[in-house]
Amino acid sequence: MEEQIFKARKDAFACNIPERQVNAREEYAKRLRKKHKADLICSKRMEHNTESETAFSPFESIASAANVLLVNDELTHLAVEYIRKNTLHNNPTIMAEITSLNLIPVLLSLVRDAKEEIALEAAWVLINVAAVKGSEEIYRHEGHVELIRIIPNSSPDLQEMCFWILGNLAGNSIPLSNKLLETGIIDLILSFSKQKAMRLSLLRTVCWTAANLCCGMSANTITRIVPYIDIVCDSLLHIDDAEILKYSVISLLHAVKYGYSEIARATGKFVEILSGANKSNDIKKITLKILNRIATSVISQITKMVFTELISALKEIIEACECESMMKLSLLIVKSIAAEGETVHIECIIENKIPELICRLLLNHTASLRLKNILVHTFTTICEGASEEQIEHIVNAGGLEAVLSILKVTDTELIMTSLLGLEEILVAGEARESEDGINEHAIKLDSLRGLKTLEDLSLHANSKVSKKAQGILSEYFYFQDCEYNRANADCA
C-alpha cells in the first residue's frame, strides 16, 4: 500500500514538473559530474607535480648546478632543469645569483650548440630571466643578436622558445625594444609571417613578439616596423585565429598611434570581416575594437563607399541583438564617428536609420542598463553633431519619446546625458521656429507630457539634474508657453 502511495505521489510530482525544468536539472547534474571529474584530475596532477618538484635532486644550489653545466650531457640536462625549476617564480635572489655566476653566456651557448632537450631547457631558463630585470643582462651579453642568428636553423620547438625570449625582451621596456629593432628582428619576423605552412603555436608566438615590439615603438622607429604592418593589413581577411588577430590588431593600433595612415586602406577588409558569416564573434569583437580606434583617428581618410559599408555592417550587428558586447562596441564606433561632427558622416548615419534603431532599443524595456547607457551617449552625440534638418529627422523617428523614457529612470548619469540630448533637440527647434515663433519640438515634447517630467526633474535630489531641468524649463517652456498661448489667442 505504501509503495502504491509513494508511486502515485512520484508520478503526480513528475507530471507537475515542466519538461524544460527536468532537462535543466539533468544538464546541471551533468555539469556537476564533469566538474567533479575535472577537479579529481586536477588534484592528481597537482600531487604529481608536487612529488616531481620535491623529488631527489643532486644539487643543493644554483652554484652547485652551474659547476657541472658543461661536464657531460646527462649532468648538463639535470643542472639546466634544476635551474629552470628555480627560476619559475621569478625570485629576485635566484635571478641575481644567475647574473653573478655569469650563466647567461653559458645558457646562450647551450641554446645554440647543445642537444635539443638541453637547448629547450636552457631556452626556458632564458624566458624566465627575460621576463624580469634579467633582460638587461641578456642584452649586455648580446643575447638578442645571438638568438636572431639561432632561430632560422633551429627546430620549430626551439624557434618558438627563442621568439618567446625575444618577446619578453621587447615587452620589458621601450629602450630595450628599440635596441632589439636595430638587430634586424623585423626581417626575421617578416620571413616567418610569409611562410604558408607553420605550426599555429609558433605563428602565435611570432605575432605576439611583433605586437610587443610595436607596443614599444616610437615616432622614430615606426619606419622599421612599417613593412610588417603592411603584411598584417594585406593578410587580415585570411586570419582565422582570434589570438593571432588580437596580436595583429595590437600592432596596428600602435602603428595608428604613431601616424600609420595606411590603416585606412585596411578598413574595407575589417568591414568584410564583420560581414563574414564564417568569422567567430571573438574575431569580430577584436575587429570592432580597431575600427573604433580608426573612427577616432583616421576616419576622414576613408572613402565614402567604405564608410557606407561600415555603417551598414554596424547597423546589422546592432539590429541583430544577438551579442550585447558586440552591440555596445558597434554603438561606440557610431558614437566616435558622430563625435567628429562631419556632415557627410552624420548624413550616412541617418540615411542608414541608426537613430530609429537607437530609439527602438531605448524604448525596449528589456534592454540592460549598460546597453541603455551607451545608447543614450550615442544618441546625444549624434544630436550634438547633427544639423537642424537632421535633428528634425531624429525627432520624427521617435527621438523625443526615447529621451522621455530615459528621463524616468533612476540613474543620474543617464538622466544628465538624456537632458543634454533633449537640449540639442530644443536648440534645433528654436533655430527652425515657425513664422509664429513657435518651437515645434518644444510643443511636441509638451504634448508627450514632457513638461511634467521636466518639472519633476527640477525637484530632483541631484543638484546637477535639477539645475539642468530648471534651465531647460526656463529657456524653452515657460517663455514658450506664453508665446504659444498668445498665438492661440490671436487666432481666436
C-alpha positions as CSV (number, residue, x, y, z in Angstrom):
1,M,0.0,0.0,0.0
2,E,2.8,2.4,1.0
3,E,4.6,1.6,-2.3
4,Q,1.5,2.4,-4.3
5,I,1.0,5.7,-2.4
6,F,4.7,6.6,-3.0
7,K,4.5,5.7,-6.7
8,A,1.3,7.8,-7.1
9,R,3.0,10.8,-5.4
10,K,6.1,10.4,-7.6
11,D,4.0,10.2,-10.8
12,A,2.0,13.3,-9.7
13,F,5.2,15.2,-8.9
14,A,6.7,14.2,-12.2
15,C,3.6,15.3,-14.1
16,N,3.6,18.7,-12.5
17,I,7.2,19.5,-13.4
18,P,7.6,21.2,-16.8
19,E,9.9,19.3,-19.3
20,R,12.3,22.2,-19.5
21,Q,12.9,22.1,-15.8
22,V,13.6,18.4,-15.9
23,N,16.0,19.0,-18.8
24,A,17.6,21.9,-16.9
25,R,18.1,19.7,-13.8
26,E,19.7,16.9,-15.9
27,E,22.1,19.4,-17.6
28,Y,23.0,20.8,-14.2
29,A,23.7,17.3,-12.8
30,K,25.9,16.6,-15.9
31,R,27.9,19.8,-15.3
32,L,28.4,18.9,-11.6
33,R,29.7,15.4,-12.6
34,K,32.0,16.9,-15.2
35,K,33.3,19.5,-12.7
36,H,33.9,16.8,-10.0
37,K,35.8,14.7,-12.5
38,A,37.9,17.7,-13.7
39,D,38.7,18.6,-10.0
40,L,39.8,15.0,-9.4
41,I,42.1,15.0,-12.4
42,C,43.5,18.5,-11.4
43,S,44.2,17.3,-7.9
44,K,46.0,14.2,-9.1
45,R,48.1,16.4,-11.4
46,M,48.9,18.8,-8.6
47,E,50.0,15.8,-6.4
48,H,52.2,14.5,-9.3
49,N,53.8,18.0,-9.8
50,T,54.4,18.4,-6.1
51,E,56.1,15.0,-6.0
52,S,58.2,15.7,-9.1
53,E,59.3,19.1,-7.7
54,T,60.2,17.7,-4.4
55,A,61.9,14.6,-5.8
56,F,65.6,14.0,-5.1
57,S,67.9,16.4,-6.8
58,P,71.8,16.1,-6.9
59,F,72.1,19.9,-6.5
60,E,71.9,22.0,-3.4
61,S,72.0,25.4,-5.1
62,I,72.3,27.2,-8.4
63,A,76.0,27.4,-7.8
64,S,76.4,23.6,-7.5
65,A,74.3,23.1,-10.6
66,A,76.4,25.7,-12.5
67,N,79.6,23.8,-11.7
68,V,78.6,20.8,-13.8
69,L,76.8,22.6,-16.6
70,L,79.3,21.5,-19.3
71,V,80.7,18.2,-17.8
72,N,78.5,15.8,-19.9
73,D,75.1,15.8,-21.5
74,E,73.4,13.9,-18.6
75,L,74.7,16.2,-15.9
76,T,74.1,19.3,-18.0
77,H,70.5,18.3,-18.6
78,L,69.9,17.8,-14.9
79,A,71.7,21.1,-14.0
80,V,69.7,23.2,-16.5
81,E,66.4,21.5,-15.5
82,Y,67.2,22.3,-11.8
83,I,68.0,26.0,-12.7
84,R,64.8,26.2,-14.8
85,K,62.6,24.9,-11.9
86,N,64.2,27.5,-9.6
87,T,63.5,30.4,-12.0
88,L,59.8,29.6,-12.5
89,H,58.6,32.0,-9.8
90,N,61.0,34.9,-10.8
91,N,62.7,35.0,-7.4
92,P,64.9,38.2,-7.4
93,T,67.5,36.4,-5.3
94,I,67.8,33.5,-7.8
95,M,67.9,35.9,-10.8
96,A,70.7,37.9,-9.1
97,E,72.6,34.6,-8.5
98,I,72.3,33.7,-12.1
99,T,73.7,37.1,-13.1
100,S,76.6,36.9,-10.5
101,L,77.6,33.4,-11.7
102,N,77.7,34.7,-15.3
103,L,75.4,32.0,-16.5
104,I,73.7,33.9,-19.4
105,P,76.6,33.3,-21.9
106,V,76.6,29.6,-20.9
107,L,72.9,29.3,-21.4
108,L,73.0,31.0,-24.8
109,S,75.8,28.6,-25.9
110,L,73.6,25.7,-24.8
111,V,70.7,27.0,-26.8
112,R,73.0,27.3,-29.8
113,D,75.0,24.1,-29.6
114,A,73.5,21.6,-27.2
115,K,71.2,18.7,-27.9
116,E,67.5,19.6,-28.5
117,E,66.2,18.6,-25.0
118,I,69.1,20.6,-23.3
119,A,68.7,23.5,-25.6
120,L,64.9,23.7,-24.9
121,E,65.6,23.7,-21.1
122,A,68.2,26.4,-21.4
123,A,65.8,28.5,-23.6
124,W,63.2,28.1,-20.9
125,V,65.5,29.5,-18.3
126,L,66.2,32.5,-20.5
127,I,62.5,33.0,-21.0
128,N,62.1,33.3,-17.2
129,V,65.2,35.6,-17.0
130,A,63.9,37.8,-19.8
131,A,60.5,38.2,-18.1
132,V,62.2,40.2,-15.3
133,K,65.1,42.6,-14.8
134,G,67.5,39.9,-16.0
135,S,66.6,41.0,-19.6
136,E,69.2,43.8,-19.4
137,E,71.8,41.1,-18.6
138,I,70.8,39.3,-21.8
139,Y,71.2,42.4,-23.8
140,R,74.6,43.1,-22.2
141,H,75.8,39.7,-23.5
142,E,74.4,40.4,-27.0
143,G,71.9,37.6,-26.3
144,H,69.2,39.2,-28.6
145,V,71.7,39.1,-31.5
146,E,72.7,35.5,-30.8
147,L,69.0,34.4,-30.7
148,I,68.2,36.0,-34.0
149,R,71.1,34.0,-35.5
150,I,70.0,30.8,-33.9
151,I,66.3,30.9,-34.9
152,P,66.5,30.3,-38.8
153,N,68.3,26.9,-38.4
154,S,66.5,25.6,-35.3
155,S,63.6,23.2,-34.9
156,P,60.1,24.6,-34.6
157,D,60.1,23.9,-30.8
158,L,63.3,25.8,-30.3
159,Q,62.2,28.6,-32.7
160,E,59.1,29.1,-30.6
161,M,61.1,29.3,-27.4
162,C,63.6,31.8,-28.9
163,F,60.8,34.0,-30.1
164,W,59.3,33.8,-26.6
165,I,62.6,35.1,-25.2
166,L,62.7,38.0,-27.7
167,G,59.0,38.8,-27.0
168,N,59.8,39.1,-23.3
169,L,62.8,41.3,-24.1
170,A,60.7,43.5,-26.3
171,G,57.9,43.8,-23.7
172,N,60.1,44.9,-20.8
173,S,60.9,48.5,-21.8
174,I,60.8,50.9,-24.7
175,P,64.6,51.5,-24.8
176,L,65.3,47.7,-24.9
177,S,62.6,47.3,-27.5
178,N,64.2,49.9,-29.7
179,K,67.6,48.2,-29.3
180,L,66.1,45.0,-30.4
181,L,64.7,46.7,-33.6
182,E,68.2,47.7,-34.5
183,T,69.3,44.0,-34.9
184,G,67.1,43.2,-37.9
185,I,64.4,41.3,-36.0
186,I,61.7,42.7,-38.3
187,D,63.3,40.9,-41.2
188,L,63.2,37.7,-39.3
189,I,59.5,38.2,-38.3
190,L,58.7,39.0,-42.0
191,S,60.3,35.8,-43.2
192,F,58.1,33.8,-40.7
193,S,55.0,35.8,-41.5
194,K,55.3,35.0,-45.2
195,Q,55.5,31.2,-44.6
196,K,52.3,29.5,-45.7
197,A,52.7,26.3,-43.6
198,M,53.6,26.9,-40.0
199,R,52.6,25.5,-36.6
200,L,49.9,27.6,-35.1
201,S,51.6,28.0,-31.7
202,L,54.8,29.2,-33.4
203,L,52.8,31.7,-35.5
204,R,51.0,33.0,-32.4
205,T,54.4,33.5,-30.6
206,V,55.8,35.3,-33.6
207,C,52.8,37.6,-33.8
208,W,52.9,38.2,-30.0
209,T,56.6,39.2,-30.2
210,A,55.8,41.6,-33.1
211,A,53.0,43.1,-31.0
212,N,55.4,43.7,-28.1
213,L,57.8,45.4,-30.5
214,C,55.0,47.6,-31.8
215,C,54.0,48.5,-28.2
216,G,57.5,49.8,-27.7
217,M,57.8,51.7,-31.0
218,S,58.2,55.5,-31.2
219,A,57.8,58.1,-33.9
220,N,61.5,57.5,-34.7
221,T,61.3,53.7,-35.0
222,I,57.9,53.2,-36.7
223,T,59.6,53.2,-40.2
224,R,61.4,50.0,-39.2
225,I,58.1,48.3,-38.3
226,V,56.0,49.5,-41.3
227,P,56.9,46.5,-43.6
228,Y,55.4,44.1,-41.0
229,I,52.3,46.3,-40.6
230,D,51.8,46.3,-44.3
231,I,51.8,42.5,-44.4
232,V,49.3,42.5,-41.5
233,C,47.0,44.7,-43.4
234,D,47.2,42.6,-46.5
235,S,46.6,39.3,-44.6
236,L,43.7,40.4,-42.4
237,L,41.0,38.5,-44.3
238,H,43.0,35.3,-44.1
239,I,43.4,35.3,-40.3
240,D,41.1,32.8,-38.7
241,D,42.7,32.5,-35.3
242,A,41.3,35.0,-32.7
243,E,44.6,35.1,-30.8
244,I,46.7,35.9,-33.9
245,L,44.2,38.6,-35.0
246,K,44.3,40.1,-31.5
247,Y,48.1,40.5,-31.7
248,S,47.9,41.8,-35.3
249,V,45.3,44.4,-34.1
250,I,47.6,45.4,-31.2
251,S,50.3,46.0,-33.7
252,L,48.0,48.0,-36.0
253,L,46.6,50.1,-33.1
254,H,50.1,51.2,-32.0
255,A,51.0,51.9,-35.6
256,V,48.0,54.2,-35.9
257,K,49.0,56.0,-32.8
258,Y,52.3,57.0,-34.4
259,G,50.8,58.1,-37.7
260,Y,50.5,55.0,-39.8
261,S,47.9,56.4,-42.2
262,E,47.8,53.3,-44.5
263,I,45.4,51.8,-41.9
264,A,42.6,53.5,-43.7
265,R,43.3,51.1,-46.6
266,A,42.6,48.1,-44.3
267,T,39.2,49.4,-43.2
268,G,37.4,47.8,-46.1
269,K,38.9,44.4,-45.0
270,F,37.8,45.0,-41.5
271,V,34.2,45.6,-42.8
272,E,34.4,42.3,-44.8
273,I,35.4,40.5,-41.5
274,L,32.3,42.0,-39.8
275,S,30.1,40.9,-42.6
276,G,31.6,37.4,-43.0
277,A,29.4,34.6,-41.7
278,N,32.4,32.3,-41.2
279,K,34.1,34.6,-38.7
280,S,33.7,34.0,-35.0
281,N,32.3,36.6,-32.5
282,D,35.8,36.7,-30.9
283,I,37.4,37.8,-34.1
284,K,34.6,40.3,-34.8
285,K,34.9,41.8,-31.4
286,I,38.6,42.4,-31.9
287,T,37.8,43.9,-35.4
288,L,35.3,46.3,-33.8
289,K,37.9,47.5,-31.3
290,I,40.3,48.5,-34.0
291,L,37.5,50.1,-36.1
292,N,36.7,52.3,-33.1
293,R,40.4,53.4,-33.0
294,I,40.2,54.1,-36.7
295,A,36.9,56.1,-36.1
296,T,38.7,58.3,-33.6
297,S,41.9,58.9,-35.6
298,V,41.8,58.5,-39.4
299,I,38.1,58.3,-40.3
300,S,38.5,61.3,-42.6
301,Q,40.8,59.2,-44.8
302,I,38.2,56.5,-45.5
303,T,36.4,56.7,-48.8
304,K,32.6,57.3,-48.8
305,M,31.9,53.9,-50.2
306,V,33.8,52.0,-47.5
307,F,32.3,54.3,-44.8
308,T,28.8,53.5,-46.0
309,E,29.6,49.8,-45.9
310,L,31.0,50.2,-42.4
311,I,27.8,51.9,-41.1
312,S,25.7,49.2,-42.8
313,A,27.7,46.4,-41.1
314,L,27.4,48.1,-37.7
315,K,23.7,48.5,-38.2
316,E,23.3,44.8,-38.9
317,I,25.1,43.9,-35.7
318,I,23.1,46.3,-33.6
319,E,19.8,45.3,-35.2
320,A,20.5,41.5,-34.7
321,C,20.7,42.0,-30.9
322,E,22.5,38.6,-30.7
323,C,25.5,39.7,-28.7
324,E,25.3,42.7,-26.3
325,S,29.1,43.2,-26.1
326,M,29.3,43.5,-29.9
327,M,26.2,45.8,-29.9
328,K,28.0,48.1,-27.5
329,L,31.2,48.1,-29.5
330,S,29.3,48.9,-32.7
331,L,27.4,51.8,-30.9
332,L,30.7,53.0,-29.6
333,I,32.1,53.3,-33.1
334,V,29.0,55.2,-34.3
335,K,29.4,57.5,-31.3
336,S,33.1,58.1,-32.2
337,I,32.2,58.8,-35.8
338,A,29.4,61.2,-34.8
339,A,31.8,63.0,-32.4
340,E,33.9,64.0,-35.4
341,G,30.9,66.2,-36.5
342,E,31.5,65.7,-40.2
343,T,28.3,66.4,-42.1
344,V,28.8,63.6,-44.6
345,H,29.3,61.1,-41.7
346,I,26.2,62.2,-39.8
347,E,24.2,62.0,-43.1
348,C,25.3,58.5,-43.6
349,I,24.3,57.5,-40.1
350,I,20.9,59.0,-40.5
351,E,20.4,57.5,-44.0
352,N,21.1,54.1,-42.5
353,K,18.4,54.8,-39.9
354,I,20.7,54.3,-37.0
355,P,18.7,56.9,-34.9
356,E,15.5,55.0,-35.5
357,L,17.2,51.8,-34.3
358,I,18.6,53.5,-31.2
359,C,15.2,54.9,-30.4
360,R,13.6,51.5,-30.7
361,L,16.2,50.0,-28.4
362,L,15.8,52.8,-25.8
363,L,12.0,52.2,-25.7
364,N,12.7,48.5,-25.2
365,H,12.2,47.8,-21.5
366,T,14.2,44.6,-21.6
367,A,17.4,46.4,-22.6
368,S,20.1,46.3,-19.9
369,L,21.2,49.4,-18.1
370,R,24.7,49.2,-19.6
371,L,23.3,48.9,-23.1
372,K,21.0,51.9,-22.5
373,N,24.0,53.9,-21.2
374,I,25.9,53.6,-24.5
375,L,22.6,54.0,-26.5
376,V,21.9,57.3,-24.7
377,H,25.5,58.6,-25.1
378,T,25.5,57.6,-28.9
379,F,22.1,59.3,-29.4
380,T,23.2,62.5,-27.6
381,T,26.5,62.6,-29.6
382,I,24.6,62.2,-32.9
383,C,22.3,65.1,-31.9
384,E,25.3,67.3,-31.0
385,G,26.8,66.9,-34.5
386,A,23.5,67.0,-36.5
387,S,22.1,69.9,-38.3
388,E,18.6,71.4,-37.7
389,E,17.2,69.3,-40.6
390,Q,18.9,66.1,-39.3
391,I,17.5,66.8,-35.8
392,E,14.0,67.1,-37.3
393,H,14.5,63.7,-38.9
394,I,15.6,62.3,-35.5
395,V,12.5,63.8,-33.8
396,N,10.3,62.2,-36.5
397,A,12.0,58.9,-35.8
398,G,10.8,58.9,-32.2
399,G,13.7,60.8,-30.6
400,L,11.6,62.7,-28.1
401,E,9.8,59.6,-27.0
402,A,13.1,57.8,-26.5
403,V,14.6,60.6,-24.4
404,L,11.5,60.8,-22.2
405,S,11.6,57.1,-21.5
406,I,15.2,57.5,-20.2
407,L,14.3,60.6,-18.1
408,K,12.2,58.4,-15.9
409,V,15.0,56.0,-14.9
410,T,16.8,56.4,-11.6
411,D,20.4,56.5,-12.9
412,T,21.6,60.1,-12.6
413,E,24.3,59.8,-15.3
414,L,21.7,58.5,-17.8
415,I,19.3,61.4,-16.9
416,M,22.0,64.0,-17.4
417,T,23.1,62.6,-20.8
418,S,19.5,62.5,-21.9
419,L,18.9,66.1,-20.8
420,L,21.9,67.1,-22.9
421,G,20.4,65.3,-26.0
422,L,17.0,66.9,-25.3
423,E,18.6,70.3,-25.1
424,E,20.2,69.8,-28.5
425,I,16.8,68.9,-30.0
426,L,15.2,72.0,-28.5
427,V,18.1,74.2,-29.7
428,A,17.5,72.9,-33.2
429,G,13.7,73.5,-32.8
430,E,14.4,77.1,-31.8
431,A,16.6,77.6,-34.9
432,R,13.8,76.4,-37.1
433,E,11.0,78.3,-35.4
434,S,7.9,78.8,-37.5
435,E,6.7,82.2,-38.6
436,D,4.6,82.4,-35.4
437,G,7.8,82.0,-33.3
438,I,6.7,78.5,-32.2
439,N,9.4,75.9,-31.3
440,E,7.7,72.8,-32.8
441,H,10.0,70.4,-30.9
442,A,9.0,72.0,-27.6
443,I,5.3,71.8,-28.5
444,K,5.7,68.1,-29.4
445,L,7.5,67.4,-26.1
446,D,4.8,69.1,-24.2
447,S,2.2,67.0,-25.9
448,L,4.1,63.9,-24.8
449,R,3.8,65.2,-21.1
450,G,7.5,66.0,-21.2
451,L,6.8,69.3,-19.4
452,K,5.6,67.3,-16.3
453,T,8.7,65.1,-16.5
454,L,11.0,68.1,-16.6
455,E,9.1,69.7,-13.7
456,D,9.6,66.6,-11.6
457,L,13.3,66.6,-12.5
458,S,13.6,70.2,-11.4
459,L,13.0,68.9,-7.9
460,H,15.5,66.0,-8.3
461,A,17.8,65.2,-5.3
462,N,20.8,65.6,-7.5
463,S,21.7,69.3,-7.9
464,K,23.1,68.9,-11.4
465,V,20.0,67.2,-12.7
466,S,17.6,69.7,-11.0
467,K,19.7,72.7,-12.3
468,K,19.8,71.4,-15.9
469,A,16.0,70.6,-15.8
470,Q,15.3,74.1,-14.5
471,G,17.4,75.7,-17.1
472,I,15.6,73.8,-19.9
473,L,12.2,74.8,-18.5
474,S,13.0,78.5,-18.2
475,E,14.7,78.6,-21.6
476,Y,12.2,76.7,-23.8
477,F,9.0,76.2,-22.0
478,Y,7.8,78.9,-19.6
479,F,8.5,81.6,-22.2
480,Q,7.3,79.3,-25.0
481,D,4.0,78.7,-23.2
482,C,3.4,82.4,-23.2
483,E,4.2,82.8,-26.9
484,Y,2.1,79.7,-27.7
485,N,-0.9,81.0,-25.7
486,R,-0.6,84.4,-27.2
487,A,-0.5,82.9,-30.7
488,N,-3.7,80.9,-30.0
489,A,-5.4,84.0,-28.5
490,D,-4.6,86.0,-31.7
491,C,-6.0,83.2,-33.8
492,A,-9.2,83.1,-31.7
